[in-house]
Amino acid sequence: MTSRMTATGRAARAGVRPVPIRRATARDAKRLTSLVRKSRAYEGPYAPMVAGYRVGPDYIDAHEVHVATGPDDRVLGFYALVLSPPELDLLFVADSAQGLGMGRALVAHMSERARAAGATAVRVVSHPPAEDFYLGVGARRVGTVAANPPAVMWDRPDLVIPVAP
């Protein structure tokens, strides 16, 4: 299934076209892994968290992983939704596509998929610098997830995105 999500904010004002969002396949695994590992959001102290991260074909098969692509089939962003219990496990937007409404489009698509699966809310354990983004798309903070060294060295915001009809 491929759907098209419309641009919002600056992208809409700039005339950015709707972007296709489709279910990821095993063939996308290397490109999704590359997007995660190269993300500027994980530079500096956050770099070790994604240094060896892998989005493998098995992960794509097991979860709702959806990818947004440009006209040249370049990956602009993706998300991974775990359905039981509902949690947004991954959401990444290519550095070159940041600020164009891609994250909002992916969250809107994720919300539709979660709603269709019967969820009323989706948990997000956020990367600390991304908290404001999630609050901006309607999430509310419900707590903090404590650091878990050596894998995660910092506390993270615990958020919920409502997806009820």
Secondary structure, DSSP 8 states (H G I E B T S, - for coil): -EEEE---HHHHHTT---EEEEE--GGGHHHHHHHHHH-GGG-GGGHHHHTT----HHHHHHSEEEEEE-TT--EEEEEEEEETTEEEEEEEE-GGGTTTTHHHHHHHHHHHHHHHTT-SEEEEE--GGGHHHHHHTT-EEEEEE--BTTTB-S-EEEEEEE---
